[in-house]
């Protein structure tokens, strides 16, 4: 069995060896076992069900159904499989009635190896009747449920339609199922197991570490200006994603970037479907496009060469942050996860939780998740250690590179641990490790802020927002302070030595720890809580990082600075000599033409890493192309001659 699976990996996908737990997962599912797979974005999840589907189809077990929530993912994966010579198809709203019937006829004739469909379609009576017919003939090989966190109310992207997928187990109990996700804490994982009835499934958990991603979180001053500096200073000409919370902000930021000469596009649910699709296609097919989007964009996007993901507004929780930042650097090459955050982000997220119609248990869990994200943002120690610790993993710094990526995917790493992260561990690739921040004791400032809030409420009988409280503490004479007579308070001016930046940091910390709350129903005013007492009595210290508003200078893996200028070649080609660069650029131009002819993103034809390996080898014969990662038998047959022709051009 192992040799057959390895042969499929090599002959169909062009990779010499499995990585991390892939082989164990594939063998388990090929043998008919159920599995729940947690593997980071870019870790090679798709191979974990594609290879079993091919192996079981070759063994006469029929068709695999892949439940996928997004059209973009279906198109890309089906296109890539067809390029590799695998009979794949999808059923979604982009097909007309005649095309849909054609796919259904091929499905029932057993001419498809993998069929992709959305959860809404899979659970319709029409589709289930077709599955019944296949099952009666023993022609259902497996079900793959991608983005399985969508089934959980505790996950960051709950989709009610996923709950109906329990029908697959109830109706087709003997057909193996593999559920996959890149993001699930212990609570979400337990919910997935319960909702999808995977109690007997084998659990596979890869390391959540993405060592090629540098994490940077800076305090928000002027977010759009900070973003411009970040892109122009480190990622000019690169593909990236910028996440904003509101549609209006998406439009404004995209326009600002365009005005600065950056190839930026907006994406949000308020745009008409055709324009959204056009922008998404441009992002996937063109070089160097920056997509400014709400979280409506991203899941299922397989583009491997996204060099940065930026957040201009704080996400709801670490799961969302991890999932979104994981869209950077899927090719395993250096990438950035950069975020700005401020007090208003904390207030907004807390307000949304409080205003939610959900029950108290749900709100309590969501507040805990928000607190964990704020703790990550305020941390002065290694961000990677904290991020992995949230998912129960102990960080262990890799001793060497994990080798070339599979299909543009980064290293899988080892099996994750379940211990408390090591105190003092450092990754060397986050802003806190590269540029350790100063830490100051904010306990005195916190006590003075809480005392001011208490005295204001006692004096005026009403509550006020953060700005007014800080003005009192710093001794500012404003119209509002004069109106309410707050200059007479004993705390007026006693915090003049603290900057507004420092006080905002203290307020964020107090809100995060529950020592303060924000009343969304009363104009975001600050309210004391039971937790305020411990701080006021000096029983709880408040330690804060000094404000950092600009990212640390990037360092290469060799330790030196990395220069970035417009038009710089892909990071995959940095090790090539002049002749190799010429071959690489010629191959990229050829690949672009082929991709346009096939109406596919360029990376579906070949990834940059594969082109770089070809350019380095300078092949003269088809035999020279064999063994290069990413070139399977079908692609060698389809493109080998053209690749040799293109490689010879720069030498002439």
Secondary structure as GFF3:
##gff-version 3
##sequence-region A 1 652
A	DSSP	alpha_helix	2	13	.	.	.	ID=ss1
A	DSSP	alpha_helix	22	30	.	.	.	ID=ss2
A	DSSP	beta_strand	35	38	.	.	.	ID=ss3
A	DSSP	alpha_helix	47	58	.	.	.	ID=ss4
A	DSSP	beta_strand	63	67	.	.	.	ID=ss5
A	DSSP	alpha_helix	71	83	.	.	.	ID=ss6
A	DSSP	beta_strand	88	91	.	.	.	ID=ss7
A	DSSP	alpha_helix	97	108	.	.	.	ID=ss8
A	DSSP	beta_strand	114	117	.	.	.	ID=ss9
A	DSSP	alpha_helix	119	122	.	.	.	ID=ss10
A	DSSP	alpha_helix	125	136	.	.	.	ID=ss11
A	DSSP	beta_strand	140	145	.	.	.	ID=ss12
A	DSSP	three_ten_helix	148	151	.	.	.	ID=ss13
A	DSSP	three_ten_helix	160	165	.	.	.	ID=ss14
A	DSSP	alpha_helix	166	171	.	.	.	ID=ss15
A	DSSP	beta_strand	176	181	.	.	.	ID=ss16
A	DSSP	alpha_helix	186	195	.	.	.	ID=ss17
A	DSSP	beta_strand	202	205	.	.	.	ID=ss18
A	DSSP	beta_strand	213	219	.	.	.	ID=ss19
A	DSSP	alpha_helix	223	234	.	.	.	ID=ss20
A	DSSP	beta_strand	239	243	.	.	.	ID=ss21
A	DSSP	alpha_helix	247	259	.	.	.	ID=ss22
A	DSSP	beta_strand	264	267	.	.	.	ID=ss23
A	DSSP	alpha_helix	273	285	.	.	.	ID=ss24
A	DSSP	beta_strand	290	293	.	.	.	ID=ss25
A	DSSP	beta_strand	306	311	.	.	.	ID=ss26
A	DSSP	alpha_helix	318	325	.	.	.	ID=ss27
A	DSSP	beta_strand	335	341	.	.	.	ID=ss28
A	DSSP	alpha_helix	343	355	.	.	.	ID=ss29
A	DSSP	alpha_helix	360	378	.	.	.	ID=ss30
A	DSSP	alpha_helix	383	390	.	.	.	ID=ss31
A	DSSP	alpha_helix	431	434	.	.	.	ID=ss32
A	DSSP	beta_strand	439	441	.	.	.	ID=ss33
A	DSSP	alpha_helix	443	460	.	.	.	ID=ss34
A	DSSP	alpha_helix	466	474	.	.	.	ID=ss35
A	DSSP	alpha_helix	479	484	.	.	.	ID=ss36
A	DSSP	three_ten_helix	486	488	.	.	.	ID=ss37
A	DSSP	alpha_helix	500	512	.	.	.	ID=ss38
A	DSSP	beta_strand	516	519	.	.	.	ID=ss39
A	DSSP	three_ten_helix	520	522	.	.	.	ID=ss40
A	DSSP	beta_strand	525	528	.	.	.	ID=ss41
A	DSSP	alpha_helix	532	536	.	.	.	ID=ss42
A	DSSP	beta_strand	543	545	.	.	.	ID=ss43
A	DSSP	three_ten_helix	571	573	.	.	.	ID=ss44
A	DSSP	alpha_helix	578	598	.	.	.	ID=ss45
A	DSSP	alpha_helix	602	605	.	.	.	ID=ss46
A	DSSP	alpha_helix	608	617	.	.	.	ID=ss47
A	DSSP	alpha_helix	622	625	.	.	.	ID=ss48
A	DSSP	alpha_helix	633	649	.	.	.	ID=ss49
###
